[in-house]
Amino acid sequence: KIKLYSYWISSCAHRVRIALALKGIDYEYIPVKLKGNQFDPGPLISSFVQRYIEEKVKINAEEKTIWVENAITKGFTAPQIHAAINRFQINMEPYPTLAKCYESYNELPAFQNTVPEKQPDAPSTI
C-alpha cells in the first residue's frame, strides 16, 4: 500500500490525493506535523510567501489579500482553483471556463473526498 505523507492544507498533496483517487489507488494517509521548516526559502510555498510579505514588506491584511489575489490570478495558467476559491475567495467571474470546470469536477467523489478540510489532520473548525 502506498504511503502518502501529507499536510492537510498542502495544495501539492491535494493534487496527489486527487490523482490517487481518480486512479483508484488505495493509500495510507500519514499526517506530517510541520515544525516550521516549511518557511525556509528552499521550499517556496504560499505560506512562506504570505509570511514574507507580512513580516518583511509589512503590508496590512487588505494589501496582502490584494497581493495574494494578484498572484493567484496570474497563476491560473496552472490552476489551483480549490485554494483560490475557498481560502482566498478569488472572484471567478473573469474565469467562466475554470469556474465551470471547478463546479463539474466537484461533483466527482475523487474530488469531494480529497479536499483539505476532509483530511484526518485538518482542524475541526477552519
C-alpha positions as CSV (number, residue, x, y, z in Angstrom):
1,K,0.0,0.0,0.0
2,I,1.3,3.4,-0.9
3,K,2.1,5.8,2.0
4,L,1.2,9.4,1.5
5,Y,3.0,11.7,3.9
6,S,0.8,14.8,3.8
7,Y,-0.2,18.0,5.5
8,W,-3.9,18.6,5.2
9,I,-3.9,22.0,3.6
10,S,-1.0,21.4,1.2
11,S,-2.1,22.2,-2.4
12,C,0.5,19.8,-3.7
13,A,-0.7,16.9,-1.5
14,H,-4.3,17.8,-2.5
15,R,-3.4,17.2,-6.2
16,V,-1.7,13.9,-5.3
17,R,-4.8,12.8,-3.4
18,I,-7.0,13.6,-6.4
19,A,-4.7,11.7,-8.8
20,L,-4.7,8.7,-6.5
21,A,-8.5,8.8,-6.1
22,L,-9.1,9.1,-9.8
23,K,-6.8,6.1,-10.5
24,G,-8.5,4.1,-7.7
25,I,-5.2,3.7,-5.9
26,D,-5.6,2.9,-2.2
27,Y,-3.1,4.7,0.1
28,E,-2.3,5.2,3.7
29,Y,-2.6,8.8,4.8
30,I,0.2,9.8,7.2
31,P,-0.2,13.3,8.6
32,V,3.1,15.3,8.8
33,K,3.3,17.7,11.7
34,L,5.2,20.6,10.3
35,K,7.9,22.2,12.5
36,G,8.3,25.5,10.8
37,N,10.8,24.3,8.2
38,Q,8.1,24.9,5.5
39,F,9.1,28.6,5.9
40,D,12.7,28.0,4.8
41,P,13.4,29.8,1.5
42,G,14.2,26.4,-0.3
43,P,10.5,25.0,0.0
44,L,9.0,28.3,-1.5
45,I,5.3,27.8,-0.9
46,S,2.4,30.2,-0.5
47,S,2.6,30.1,3.4
48,F,6.2,31.2,3.1
49,V,5.3,34.0,0.6
50,Q,2.5,35.2,2.8
51,R,4.7,35.3,5.9
52,Y,7.4,37.1,4.0
53,I,5.1,39.8,2.8
54,E,3.6,40.2,6.2
55,E,6.9,40.5,8.1
56,K,9.3,41.9,5.6
57,V,7.2,44.0,3.3
58,K,5.0,45.0,6.2
59,I,1.7,45.3,4.4
60,N,-1.7,45.2,6.1
61,A,-4.3,42.4,5.7
62,E,-6.2,44.2,2.9
63,E,-3.0,44.8,0.9
64,K,-1.9,41.2,1.5
65,T,-5.3,40.0,0.1
66,I,-4.8,42.1,-3.0
67,W,-1.3,40.7,-3.4
68,V,-2.4,37.1,-3.0
69,E,-5.3,37.6,-5.3
70,N,-3.0,39.0,-8.0
71,A,-0.5,36.2,-7.6
72,I,-3.3,33.5,-7.8
73,T,-4.9,35.3,-10.8
74,K,-1.5,35.2,-12.6
75,G,-1.1,31.5,-11.6
76,F,-4.3,30.4,-13.2
77,T,-2.2,29.2,-16.2
78,A,-1.7,26.2,-13.8
79,P,-4.9,26.4,-11.7
80,Q,-5.1,25.7,-8.0
81,I,-8.8,26.5,-8.0
82,H,-9.8,25.0,-4.7
83,A,-7.5,27.2,-2.7
84,A,-8.2,30.2,-4.8
85,I,-12.0,29.9,-4.2
86,N,-12.1,28.5,-0.7
87,R,-9.1,30.0,1.0
88,F,-8.7,33.3,-0.8
89,Q,-12.3,34.0,-2.1
90,I,-11.0,34.8,-5.6
91,N,-13.8,36.2,-7.9
92,M,-14.2,33.5,-10.6
93,E,-16.4,35.7,-12.8
94,P,-13.5,36.6,-15.1
95,Y,-12.8,32.9,-15.5
96,P,-16.1,31.3,-16.5
97,T,-14.4,28.2,-18.1
98,L,-12.3,27.5,-15.0
99,A,-15.4,28.1,-12.8
100,K,-17.4,25.6,-14.8
101,C,-14.6,23.0,-14.6
102,Y,-14.5,23.5,-10.9
103,E,-18.2,23.0,-10.5
104,S,-18.1,19.9,-12.7
105,Y,-15.3,18.1,-11.1
106,N,-16.5,18.9,-7.6
107,E,-19.4,16.5,-8.4
108,L,-16.9,13.6,-8.6
109,P,-16.2,11.7,-5.4
110,A,-12.5,11.7,-6.1
111,F,-12.6,15.5,-5.7
112,Q,-15.2,15.6,-2.9
113,N,-13.2,13.2,-0.7
114,T,-9.8,14.7,-1.1
115,V,-10.4,18.3,-0.2
116,P,-8.1,19.6,2.5
117,E,-10.9,20.1,5.0
118,K,-11.7,16.3,5.0
119,Q,-8.2,15.1,5.8
120,P,-7.5,13.4,9.1
121,D,-5.1,16.1,10.3
122,A,-7.4,19.1,9.3
123,P,-8.5,21.2,12.2
124,S,-12.1,20.5,13.2
125,T,-13.0,24.2,12.5
126,I,-11.3,26.3,9.9
